[in-house]
Amino acid sequence: MEHEQAFGRRETRQIMVGKVPVGGNAPVSVQSMTVTRTADHEATLQQIYALAAAGADIVRCTCNEPEAAEGLARIVPRSPVPIVADIHHQYRRALEALEAGVHCLRLNPGNIRNPEHIKAVASEAKDRGVPIRIGVNGGSLHPDLYAKYGGKVTPEAMVESALQEIAFFQEVDFDLIKISVKASSVPLMIDAYRQLSEVTDHPLHLGVTEAGPPPVGTLKSTAGMATLLAEGIGDTIRYSLTADPVEEARAGRQLLEILGLRERKNIDLIACPSCGRAEIDVVRVAREAMEAFEEREIPLQVAVMGCVVNGPGEARDADLGIAAGNRRGHLFVRGQNVAVVPEDEMVDTLVEWADYIQENGAEAALERASSTRAAARRAADEDRRRNLGERGEDANNSEAIIAEIRRSATTG
């Protein structure tokens, strides 16, 4: 499949987080955060590698104690991706993290409030060429901003918090900045980022904070971030889920692929919603297919269809697909039937042909099936006619229901 047309992007400055460009015309990057104790550097490194394998471009680790900074000194040289140190209330942890060699800092303006401390960190980061993310959080604004905006969190309050922090950085001539204005409320978060994007050209890191566990947390995060990304706003993203952080990285990567903002890394599985014609348990087979492809980096669109009546036609744009019929599977490549396999071999066959297409291309796959295509097409036609004969054109009995609705409407 050709790479889909991405949404237009808001122009921003570009900074480097280690070797990962952020902003400008760089691809939107995926970030997640470890949940291990950073001082346990071996456990943390294991999680970082798992996050990188799941699609994370950047990983954040907490630096909340001196031992965490020591852990970072051991983690950074062995990490496969750039490391961001998350700093809470103590600015000395930021200085220690910089000494440990981290690639970026995250400072919450609501937690480190002393201007001299903020400028000291920015000055040291400037000397080392290390960027800082200004991480405004709706749950931890400066008390003065709460008071100014009526004792509640508003988009204006969050934007003002970010601009205040930028002003402190400007005093020491520091401008390697990216910004986030996260909130747990999706409408609030969207409004804050929209306002922020109008007053600064620094790259923006998107997220819905404290989104909660999946599936609701995933939906909240997607609703907020996808809305902004579709408007061209956002340069890095993070799903903040109450779950294994690997789920965060995987969800972030998938969102960017779905929006056409990153090239597909793994399969795009499409499946019919099932209907009265379905001759297999589509949900089960689709789940088995996802599991079979989960660890394989095959960037193809693969279809699982419940019947052969409309399946190949509805999924004609897929690179590869299979449709059920009469206890057998009809395999098709680019909408053309190429083989017939037993029903219990459908998923294994999909994987085998996906590997072949990935290595040799779809045209080679069609050529491979040149001797079986005619027979496969005849078998598909037979099963299509049989399905229609047994279930009829209206397999869901929709027309009878519509007729009853019309009858009720005229006699009611």
DRENKOLVEX-744877 format. One line per 4 residues: their letters; for each residue x negated, y negated, z negated of N, C-alpha, C. Coordinates in steps of 0.02 Angstrom, whole numbers. Example, Ala and Ser with C-alpha at 12.3 -4.5 7.8 and 13.67 -1.06 7.14 Angstrom:
<sites>
as	-660:284:-390:-615:225:-390:-660:165:-390; -642:112:-354:-684:53:-357:-645:-2:-394
</sites>
This chain:
<sites>
mehe	-43:60:0:0:0:0:-44:-62:0; -25:-113:37:-62:-176:35:-49:-211:-31; -99:-250:-53:-92:-289:-114:-37:-340:-105; 10:-342:-152:67:-387:-147:45:-460:-155
qafg	83:-505:-126:68:-576:-130:77:-600:-202; 25:-628:-230:29:-652:-299:63:-720:-302; 87:-737:-362:116:-803:-373:60:-855:-370; 79:-916:-352:31:-971:-353:6:-983:-423
rret	-56:-1007:-430:-85:-1017:-496:-97:-1091:-509; -84:-1113:-569:-100:-1180:-591:-177:-1188:-592; -201:-1244:-569:-273:-1254:-567:-298:-1271:-637; -349:-1234:-659:-380:-1246:-724:-456:-1246:-717
rqim	-488:-1271:-769:-560:-1266:-771:-578:-1191:-780; -640:-1174:-764:-661:-1106:-775:-715:-1103:-828; -708:-1056:-874:-759:-1041:-924:-779:-968:-916; -834:-950:-947:-857:-881:-946:-854:-853:-1016
vgkv	-818:-798:-1023:-818:-760:-1085:-862:-700:-1073; -925:-706:-1093:-974:-656:-1072:-979:-657:-996; -968:-600:-964:-971:-597:-891:-902:-602:-859; -850:-615:-899:-782:-619:-873:-764:-692:-861
pvgg	-751:-712:-799:-728:-781:-786:-655:-789:-806; -641:-844:-839:-572:-859:-861:-553:-928:-835; -497:-932:-799:-475:-995:-771:-501:-1003:-700; -488:-1061:-671:-507:-1073:-602:-469:-1025:-557
napv	-505:-994:-511:-472:-946:-467:-486:-874:-488; -509:-864:-549:-523:-796:-574:-459:-758:-586; -460:-692:-579:-400:-652:-594:-379:-662:-666; -314:-658:-679:-289:-660:-748:-317:-600:-784
svqs	-346:-611:-843:-378:-556:-880:-334:-532:-937; -347:-470:-957:-309:-437:-1010:-351:-434:-1073; -320:-452:-1129:-355:-450:-1192:-315:-408:-1242; -350:-376:-1287:-318:-343:-1344:-363:-353:-1404
mtvt	-343:-323:-1461:-380:-333:-1524:-386:-267:-1561; -445:-255:-1588:-455:-195:-1628:-418:-201:-1694; -400:-142:-1722:-366:-141:-1787:-409:-105:-1839; -469:-86:-1819:-516:-55:-1865:-550:-109:-1908
rtad	-582:-88:-1962:-622:-134:-2001:-686:-147:-1962; -700:-210:-1946:-756:-226:-1902:-822:-203:-1932; -827:-201:-1998:-888:-178:-2030:-903:-105:-2013; -851:-67:-1998:-860:2:-1975:-872:-1:-1900
heat	-933:-14:-1882:-948:-30:-1812:-938:30:-1766; -949:91:-1789:-940:149:-1746:-866:159:-1729; -822:155:-1780:-750:162:-1767:-725:106:-1722; -751:46:-1733:-730:-12:-1693:-753:-4:-1620
lqqi	-814:20:-1611:-838:31:-1543:-797:84:-1507; -777:137:-1542:-736:187:-1511:-670:157:-1486; -641:112:-1527:-579:81:-1507:-590:33:-1449; -645:-3:-1449:-660:-49:-1394:-666:-11:-1328
yala	-699:46:-1330:-706:86:-1269:-638:111:-1245; -595:131:-1293:-527:153:-1274:-487:96:-1243; -495:37:-1271:-459:-22:-1244:-484:-39:-1174; -549:-36:-1165:-577:-51:-1099:-553:-1:-1047
aaga	-549:63:-1067:-525:114:-1020:-452:104:-1003; -413:74:-1049:-342:62:-1036:-329:-2:-998; -381:-42:-984:-372:-101:-943:-390:-167:-975; -415:-166:-1037:-434:-229:-1070:-499:-256:-1040
divr	-498:-320:-1023:-558:-354:-997:-598:-386:-1053; -563:-405:-1107:-593:-440:-1164:-562:-410:-1227; -602:-401:-1280:-576:-374:-1342:-594:-420:-1400; -545:-431:-1443:-555:-474:-1502:-562:-431:-1565
ctcn	-609:-448:-1608:-620:-414:-1671:-617:-465:-1728; -587:-447:-1783:-584:-492:-1839:-653:-501:-1870; -667:-561:-1893:-728:-575:-1930:-707:-611:-1994; -686:-572:-2042:-655:-598:-2103:-698:-590:-2165
epea	-760:-564:-2156:-804:-552:-2213:-875:-548:-2186; -925:-560:-2228:-995:-557:-2204:-1011:-489:-2173; -983:-435:-2201:-996:-369:-2173:-970:-362:-2102; -915:-399:-2087:-888:-398:-2019:-937:-430:-1970
aegl	-969:-484:-1990:-1019:-515:-1947:-1077:-467:-1934; -1097:-431:-1986:-1150:-381:-1977:-1127:-326:-1929; -1064:-307:-1935:-1037:-257:-1888:-1038:-283:-1817; -1021:-347:-1807:-1022:-376:-1740:-1092:-375:-1710
ariv	-1143:-386:-1752:-1212:-385:-1727:-1229:-316:-1699; -1197:-264:-1725:-1208:-196:-1700:-1161:-180:-1641; -1104:-212:-1640:-1053:-197:-1589:-1068:-230:-1523; -1086:-294:-1524:-1093:-334:-1463:-1141:-303:-1413
prsp	-1200:-280:-1433:-1246:-253:-1382:-1222:-188:-1350; -1176:-153:-1382:-1153:-88:-1357:-1083:-91:-1327; -1052:-149:-1328:-983:-154:-1304:-981:-156:-1228; -932:-122:-1197:-925:-124:-1124:-891:-188:-1099
vpiv	-862:-227:-1145:-826:-288:-1126:-846:-344:-1174; -836:-407:-1154:-851:-462:-1200:-811:-459:-1264; -841:-483:-1318:-810:-480:-1384:-795:-551:-1409; -733:-560:-1432:-711:-623:-1463:-706:-611:-1538
adih	-734:-657:-1577:-729:-652:-1650:-669:-693:-1673; -625:-661:-1710:-565:-694:-1736:-581:-722:-1805; -579:-788:-1811:-597:-822:-1873:-535:-847:-1908; -531:-837:-1972:-471:-856:-2009:-482:-921:-2048
hqyr	-496:-918:-2113:-499:-979:-2153:-570:-1003:-2166; -620:-963:-2156:-688:-980:-2176:-731:-994:-2115; -751:-1058:-2108:-789:-1077:-2049:-858:-1044:-2047; -884:-1025:-2106:-950:-992:-2107:-949:-926:-2069
rale	-890:-893:-2068:-885:-831:-2030:-895:-844:-1955; -874:-902:-1933:-883:-920:-1862:-957:-929:-1847; -993:-961:-1892:-1065:-971:-1881:-1101:-904:-1882; -1080:-859:-1927:-1111:-793:-1930:-1095:-752:-1867
alea	-1034:-758:-1842:-1015:-722:-1781:-1056:-746:-1722; -1068:-812:-1718:-1110:-838:-1665:-1180:-810:-1670; -1205:-806:-1731:-1272:-777:-1742:-1274:-704:-1720; -1216:-670:-1728:-1212:-599:-1709:-1209:-590:-1633
gvhc	-1199:-645:-1596:-1201:-641:-1523:-1135:-633:-1489; -1079:-649:-1523:-1014:-641:-1491:-1008:-686:-1429; -962:-668:-1385:-955:-703:-1322:-903:-760:-1325; -864:-761:-1378:-812:-813:-1386:-788:-812:-1458
lrln	-763:-869:-1481:-732:-875:-1546:-658:-891:-1538; -617:-870:-1586:-548:-893:-1590:-539:-928:-1657; -521:-992:-1654:-509:-1031:-1714:-436:-1051:-1717; -405:-1044:-1775:-336:-1066:-1786:-338:-1134:-1820
pgni	-316:-1187:-1785:-319:-1255:-1815:-281:-1260:-1881; -231:-1218:-1891:-192:-1221:-1952:-228:-1191:-2011; -281:-1152:-1999:-317:-1119:-2053:-382:-1153:-2071; -420:-1176:-2021:-481:-1214:-2034:-465:-1287:-2021
rnpe	-457:-1326:-2075:-429:-1394:-2068:-479:-1450:-2078; -537:-1434:-2106:-587:-1486:-2119:-620:-1506:-2053; -612:-1568:-2032:-641:-1589:-1967:-716:-1577:-1962; -751:-1586:-2018:-824:-1576:-2014:-842:-1503:-2004
hika	-803:-1459:-2033:-815:-1388:-2022:-800:-1369:-1949; -746:-1396:-1923:-728:-1382:-1853:-782:-1406:-1806; -807:-1466:-1818:-859:-1494:-1774:-925:-1456:-1781; -939:-1432:-1841:-1001:-1393:-1851:-999:-1329:-1810
vase	-942:-1296:-1809:-935:-1235:-1769:-940:-1252:-1694; -906:-1304:-1673:-907:-1323:-1602:-977:-1342:-1580; -1014:-1377:-1623:-1082:-1397:-1606:-1127:-1337:-1597; -1120:-1288:-1643:-1161:-1227:-1637:-1141:-1187:-1575
akdr	-1076:-1183:-1561:-1053:-1148:-1501:-1079:-1181:-1437; -1080:-1248:-1438:-1106:-1285:-1381:-1179:-1267:-1368; -1219:-1266:-1421:-1290:-1250:-1414:-1301:-1181:-1385; -1256:-1135:-1399:-1262:-1067:-1376:-1224:-1053:-1311
gvpi	-1186:-1102:-1288:-1146:-1093:-1227:-1089:-1044:-1236; -1060:-1041:-1296:-1007:-994:-1311:-940:-1031:-1314; -890:-1008:-1277:-825:-1042:-1278:-786:-1028:-1342; -736:-1070:-1354:-692:-1062:-1412:-620:-1064:-1387
rigv	-580:-1016:-1412:-508:-1020:-1400:-476:-1055:-1459; -440:-1108:-1444:-399:-1142:-1495:-334:-1102:-1499; -327:-1065:-1554:-270:-1020:-1561:-217:-1047:-1606; -174:-1089:-1579:-118:-1117:-1618:-66:-1062:-1628
nggs	-42:-1056:-1689:9:-1006:-1706:67:-1041:-1739; 127:-1028:-1714:187:-1061:-1742:197:-1048:-1816; 168:-994:-1842:177:-977:-1912:125:-1007:-1958; 77:-1043:-1931:24:-1071:-1974:1:-1140:-1950
lhpd	48:-1184:-1939:31:-1252:-1921:6:-1291:-1981; -30:-1345:-1969:-51:-1390:-2022:11:-1418:-2056; 12:-1423:-2124:71:-1449:-2159:93:-1518:-2135; 45:-1560:-2115:63:-1627:-2091:106:-1624:-2029
lyak	92:-1573:-1986:132:-1567:-1925:202:-1540:-1940; 207:-1495:-1988:273:-1472:-2010:314:-1533:-2033; 283:-1574:-2075:318:-1632:-2102:338:-1681:-2047; 293:-1692:-2000:305:-1741:-1946:365:-1720:-1903
yggk	373:-1653:-1893:425:-1629:-1848:483:-1598:-1885; 498:-1626:-1942:560:-1608:-1978:558:-1542:-2014; 497:-1520:-2034:492:-1458:-2072:502:-1395:-2032; 497:-1399:-1967:506:-1339:-1926:455:-1338:-1869
vtpe	447:-1279:-1841:400:-1271:-1785:435:-1293:-1721; 402:-1337:-1684:428:-1360:-1620:373:-1353:-1567; 391:-1351:-1504:340:-1349:-1452:294:-1410:-1457; 323:-1468:-1472:283:-1529:-1478:231:-1524:-1533
amve	251:-1492:-1589:204:-1485:-1646:146:-1440:-1627; 160:-1386:-1591:106:-1340:-1572:59:-1373:-1521; 87:-1409:-1474:45:-1443:-1425:2:-1496:-1459; 31:-1533:-1505:-8:-1584:-1540:-64:-1553:-1581
salq	-52:-1494:-1611:-104:-1460:-1648:-163:-1443:-1602; -149:-1419:-1543:-202:-1402:-1496:-241:-1465:-1474; -205:-1519:-1462:-238:-1581:-1439:-280:-1611:-1494; -259:-1604:-1557:-300:-1628:-1612:-366:-1590:-1616
eiaf	-363:-1525:-1606:-424:-1485:-1608:-470:-1503:-1550; -442:-1515:-1491:-482:-1536:-1434:-518:-1601:-1450; -483:-1646:-1484:-513:-1711:-1501:-574:-1702:-1546; -570:-1655:-1594:-628:-1641:-1636:-685:-1614:-1594
fqev	-670:-1570:-1547:-722:-1541:-1504:-754:-1596:-1461; -714:-1643:-1438:-740:-1695:-1395:-791:-1739:-1431; -783:-1745:-1497:-830:-1786:-1536:-901:-1758:-1534; -907:-1692:-1521:-974:-1662:-1516:-988:-1641:-1444
dfdl	-946:-1667:-1398:-956:-1654:-1326:-952:-1580:-1309; -902:-1547:-1338:-892:-1476:-1325:-829:-1467:-1283; -834:-1432:-1227:-775:-1425:-1184:-767:-1354:-1156; -801:-1305:-1184:-792:-1235:-1162:-732:-1207:-1200
ikis	-673:-1225:-1177:-612:-1215:-1216:-560:-1175:-1177; -526:-1130:-1211:-463:-1104:-1188:-414:-1110:-1246; -349:-1109:-1231:-300:-1127:-1281:-242:-1078:-1280; -214:-1064:-1339:-151:-1027:-1343:-105:-1064:-1392
vkas	-41:-1061:-1378:10:-1090:-1423:64:-1037:-1432; 49:-988:-1472:92:-929:-1479:146:-940:-1532; 204:-910:-1520:258:-909:-1568:294:-841:-1561; 330:-822:-1612:368:-759:-1608:434:-769:-1572
svpl	455:-831:-1563:515:-847:-1525:496:-856:-1452; 526:-817:-1408:509:-821:-1337:526:-890:-1307; 586:-917:-1318:600:-983:-1289:553:-1037:-1315; 535:-1034:-1380:489:-1083:-1408:420:-1076:-1376
mida	397:-1016:-1369:331:-1004:-1339:329:-1029:-1267; 381:-1014:-1228:383:-1035:-1159:381:-1111:-1154; 421:-1144:-1195:424:-1217:-1193:357:-1248:-1212; 324:-1218:-1263:260:-1245:-1285:207:-1240:-1231
yrql	203:-1183:-1198:153:-1175:-1145:169:-1220:-1085; 232:-1228:-1070:249:-1273:-1015:226:-1344:-1030; 239:-1368:-1091:218:-1435:-1110:142:-1441:-1110; 109:-1390:-1137:36:-1392:-1141:5:-1394:-1071
sevt	34:-1356:-1024:5:-1354:-957:9:-1421:-921; 53:-1465:-945:61:-1530:-914:10:-1581:-940; -22:-1567:-997:-66:-1618:-1027:-139:-1596:-1031; -155:-1535:-1008:-224:-1514:-1008:-237:-1466:-950
dhpl	-300:-1465:-927:-318:-1418:-874:-364:-1363:-901; -368:-1357:-967:-406:-1301:-995:-368:-1236:-982; -403:-1180:-974:-369:-1116:-963:-327:-1098:-1024; -272:-1062:-1011:-224:-1045:-1063:-220:-969:-1073
hlgv	-218:-950:-1136:-211:-880:-1156:-139:-870:-1179; -103:-824:-1146:-32:-815:-1161:-19:-758:-1210; 33:-766:-1250:55:-713:-1294:115:-733:-1335; 155:-683:-1353:209:-691:-1401:184:-660:-1466
teag	171:-699:-1516:141:-673:-1577:192:-632:-1617; 167:-582:-1652:209:-541:-1696:271:-517:-1659; 261:-491:-1598:317:-470:-1557:353:-409:-1586; 317:-369:-1627:348:-310:-1657:332:-247:-1618
pppv	363:-191:-1639:349:-127:-1606:385:-120:-1540; 359:-76:-1495:396:-61:-1434:461:-24:-1451; 511:-27:-1409:511:-62:-1344:529:-136:-1348; 559:-158:-1405:580:-228:-1410:520:-275:-1406
gtlk	466:-258:-1441:407:-301:-1438:379:-308:-1368; 380:-254:-1331:356:-255:-1262:402:-299:-1219; 467:-293:-1230:514:-334:-1192:506:-408:-1207; 498:-425:-1272:489:-495:-1291:426:-524:-1259
stag	372:-487:-1264:309:-510:-1236:313:-518:-1160; 344:-469:-1128:351:-472:-1055:394:-531:-1034; 449:-541:-1070:494:-596:-1053:457:-663:-1055; 418:-673:-1108:382:-737:-1114:326:-744:-1064
matl	283:-694:-1060:224:-700:-1018:240:-698:-944; 286:-653:-925:303:-648:-854:336:-712:-829; 377:-744:-871:408:-807:-851:355:-859:-835; 305:-865:-879:253:-915:-869:207:-897:-811
laeg	189:-833:-806:145:-813:-751:178:-825:-684; 244:-815:-680:280:-827:-618:281:-901:-600; 270:-944:-650:266:-1016:-639:194:-1039:-628; 148:-991:-626:77:-1008:-615:40:-1026:-678
igdt	70:-1017:-736:40:-1037:-800:11:-974:-833; -53:-977:-852:-84:-923:-889:-146:-896:-855; -199:-888:-895:-263:-864:-869:-287:-800:-903; -265:-789:-965:-275:-725:-999:-211:-709:-1036
irys	-200:-644:-1050:-139:-624:-1085:-154:-572:-1138; -110:-569:-1189:-113:-515:-1237:-43:-496:-1261; -28:-432:-1260:31:-405:-1292:15:-395:-1366; 50:-428:-1411:38:-421:-1483:91:-373:-1511
ltad	77:-309:-1509:125:-258:-1527:108:-225:-1593; 159:-203:-1628:150:-162:-1687:144:-90:-1663; 85:-74:-1638:74:-9:-1605:0:1:-1595; -19:58:-1570:-88:70:-1552:-109:16:-1502
pvee	-165:-19:-1514:-183:-73:-1468:-195:-50:-1397; -208:14:-1387:-215:40:-1319:-151:27:-1279; -93:30:-1314:-30:14:-1280:-29:-59:-1258; -60:-103:-1297:-63:-174:-1278:-102:-182:-1212
arag	-161:-151:-1210:-202:-158:-1151:-169:-129:-1089; -138:-70:-1099:-105:-38:-1042:-46:-80:-1017; -7:-107:-1064:51:-148:-1044:28:-211:-1008; -26:-242:-1033:-51:-303:-1001:-73:-290:-930
rqll	-110:-236:-921:-133:-219:-853:-74:-206:-807; -25:-168:-832:32:-151:-790:73:-213:-771; 80:-260:-818:117:-321:-803:84:-359:-746; 18:-366:-750:-17:-404:-698:-13:-368:-630
eilg	-15:-302:-631:-9:-265:-569:61:-273:-539; 113:-269:-582:182:-276:-559:193:-345:-528; 162:-397:-557:170:-465:-531:125:-479:-471; 83:-431:-454:37:-442:-398:-21:-486:-415
lrer	-36:-494:-481:-91:-537:-502:-156:-499:-512; -152:-434:-512:-212:-392:-513:-200:-333:-465; -253:-310:-434:-246:-252:-390:-227:-191:-432; -186:-148:-403:-163:-90:-439:-221:-44:-457
knid	-223:-23:-520:-276:22:-544:-253:94:-544; -189:105:-556:-161:172:-559:-97:173:-518; -63:229:-518:-4:235:-476:52:188:-498; 91:169:-449:155:134:-461:208:186:-447
liac	236:214:-501:285:268:-493:355:239:-486; 388:253:-431:457:233:-423:500:296:-423; 559:291:-452:603:349:-457:675:326:-453; 717:367:-422:787:349:-417:821:353:-485
pscg	875:317:-496:909:318:-561:952:380:-570; 953:424:-521:994:485:-521:1067:469:-506; 1101:519:-481:1172:512:-465:1202:581:-457; 1263:584:-432:1296:649:-426:1263:695:-376
raei	1219:670:-333:1185:713:-284:1120:743:-311; 1095:717:-367:1030:739:-392:1029:814:-404; 977:847:-380:971:920:-388:916:940:-436; 887:890:-471:837:902:-523:851:853:-580
dvvr	819:865:-636:820:818:-691:767:765:-674; 789:710:-643:743:659:-619:702:629:-675; 734:617:-732:698:588:-789:640:632:-810; 653:697:-815:601:744:-836:544:746:-785
vare	561:753:-722:509:758:-671:468:694:-666; 502:636:-671:466:572:-669:418:566:-729; 442:589:-787:399:586:-847:339:632:-839; 350:692:-812:295:739:-801:245:710:-751
amea	270:676:-700:226:646:-651:184:591:-682; 215:548:-723:177:495:-757:122:525:-801; 139:578:-836:89:610:-879:32:639:-838; 49:669:-781:-2:699:-739:-50:648:-709
feer	-23:588:-695:-64:536:-664:-96:488:-714; -78:495:-778:-96:444:-828:-171:429:-830; -212:480:-829:-284:470:-835:-320:466:-768; -283:465:-714:-313:465:-647:-305:395:-616
eipl	-359:366:-595:-356:300:-565:-344:307:-490; -280:313:-473:-259:321:-403:-209:266:-387; -229:212:-355:-186:153:-345:-138:161:-287; -94:212:-291:-44:223:-239:25:214:-267
qvav	74:202:-222:144:202:-243:171:271:-230; 196:303:-283:220:372:-280:293:374:-300; 334:410:-262:406:412:-273:428:481:-295; 474:483:-344:508:545:-364:582:533:-354
mgcv	613:570:-308:683:560:-290:724:623:-306; 785:612:-328:826:667:-352:857:711:-298; 863:684:-238:891:725:-184:860:704:-118; 871:745:-67:842:733:-2:888:694:44
vngp	949:677:19:997:641:62:972:571:78; 958:533:26:935:464:36:863:453:13; 835:502:-24:770:493:-55:715:469:-9; 699:507:45:644:485:88:656:417:120
gear	719:402:137:733:337:166:726:280:117; 751:290:56:747:238:5:675:226:-17; 633:277:-12:564:270:-33:516:272:26; 539:249:84:499:255:145:435:213:140
dadl	435:161:99:376:118:95:324:146:46; 341:199:9:293:229:-38:238:264:1; 179:267:-28:124:304:3:139:378:4; 173:402:-48:183:473:-56:246:484:-99
giaa	283:536:-85:342:549:-126:366:620:-119; 413:637:-163:443:703:-159:516:698:-176; 558:735:-140:630:734:-152:654:806:-160; 701:816:-207:724:883:-222:780:904:-175
gnrr	784:970:-164:838:997:-124:838:1073:-124; 892:1103:-148:900:1175:-145:842:1212:-179; 825:1189:-239:773:1219:-281:704:1218:-248; 692:1167:-208:626:1157:-179:614:1082:-171
ghlf	552:1065:-163:534:995:-156:512:979:-86; 536:922:-60:518:899:7:468:842:0; 407:856:18:353:807:12:353:762:73; 345:697:62:340:651:118:284:601:107
vrgq	253:582:162:199:532:163:221:475:208; 224:415:181:247:357:219:314:371:253; 360:405:217:427:418:242:433:477:289; 378:511:304:380:568:350:372:633:312
nvav	418:680:322:414:745:289:352:782:312; 315:809:264:253:843:281:248:914:254; 287:930:200:281:997:172:342:1012:128; 352:1077:116:405:1101:72:371:1145:19
vped	387:1132:-45:354:1170:-99:407:1193:-148; 393:1246:-187:440:1267:-239:451:1211:-290; 510:1209:-319:528:1155:-365:479:1149:-423; 454:1207:-449:410:1203:-507:339:1182:-489
emvd	326:1170:-425:259:1147:-403:261:1075:-379; 317:1041:-389:325:973:-362:272:925:-389; 264:924:-454:217:875:-484:145:892:-465; 126:955:-469:58:975:-450:44:957:-378
tlve	94:966:-335:85:949:-264:75:874:-255; 114:835:-292:105:762:-288:34:742:-306; 8:770:-359:-60:754:-381:-111:775:-328; -102:835:-301:-149:859:-250:-151:813:-190
wady	-92:794:-164:-89:752:-105:-111:680:-121; -97:657:-181:-120:590:-201:-196:587:-200; -227:639:-226:-301:643:-224:-326:641:-152; -292:678:-109:-313:681:-39:-306:613:-5
iqen	-249:580:-16:-238:514:14:-287:463:-12; -300:466:-78:-348:420:-108:-417:427:-76; -436:489:-61:-502:501:-34:-506:492:42; -451:509:77:-455:511:150:-408:463:186
gaea	-357:437:151:-310:391:182:-246:425:204; -192:386:213:-127:414:231:-126:443:301; -161:411:347:-162:437:416:-194:507:418; -246:516:379:-279:581:376:-232:632:346
aler	-192:611:296:-144:656:265:-90:678:316; -67:631:356:-18:649:407:-48:696:459; -111:684:476:-144:728:523:-153:798:493; -168:800:428:-175:863:392:-111:905:398
asst	-55:871:397:10:906:398:39:912:469; -1:900:520:26:899:588:59:965:608; 34:1021:581:62:1086:600:123:1104:559; 136:1069:505:193:1087:461:248:1034:461
raaa	236:977:492:284:923:488:351:940:520; 350:973:576:413:989:610:455:1036:567; 424:1087:539:460:1134:496:485:1099:433; 444:1054:406:464:1018:345:524:973:359
rraa	524:942:418:580:899:436:644:939:445; 638:999:476:697:1041:485:724:1064:417; 680:1082:371:702:1104:305:736:1048:268; 709:987:274:741:930:242:810:916:271
dedr	816:921:336:881:911:368:932:963:345; 909:1025:339:954:1078:315:979:1064:245; 933:1045:201:953:1031:132:996:969:127; 984:921:171:1024:860:171:1096:876:191
rrnl	1104:917:244:1171:936:265:1206:979:212; 1168:1024:181:1198:1066:129:1222:1023:70; 1182:975:49:1200:931:-6:1263:892:10; 1265:864:70:1324:826:90:1386:871:95
gerg	1376:932:117:1433:978:123:1460:998:55; 1416:1007:7:1438:1028:-60:1464:970:-101; 1432:912:-95:1449:856:-138:1488:801:-102; 1486:802:-36:1521:751:2:1484:686:5
edan	1509:641:47:1477:575:53:1482:536:-12; 1537:546:-49:1548:508:-111:1535:553:-172; 1471:567:-184:1453:614:-237:1472:591:-306; 1479:526:-316:1497:500:-382:1572:486:-389
nsea	1610:504:-339:1683:495:-341:1702:421:-349; 1660:378:-321:1671:306:-329:1734:282:-294; 1746:309:-234:1804:285:-195:1870:300:-230; 1874:358:-263:1936:375:-300:1946:327:-358
iiae	1892:310:-391:1896:263:-447:1917:194:-422; 1889:173:-366:1907:108:-337:1980:107:-317; 2004:162:-288:2074:166:-269:2119:158:-330; 2100:189:-386:2140:184:-446:2139:113:-475
irrs	2082:80:-470:2078:11:-492:2124:-33:-451; 2123:-23:-385:2167:-63:-342:2240:-49:-356; 2256:15:-368:2326:32:-383:2350:-1:-448; 2306:-1:-498:2324:-33:-561:2333:-108:-553
attg	2291:-137:-510:2294:-210:-500:2360:-231:-467; 2386:-188:-422:2447:-207:-386:2510:-190:-425; 2505:-145:-474:2565:-125:-511:2567:-154:-581; 2511:-187:-602:2508:-212:-671:2548:-276:-680
</sites>
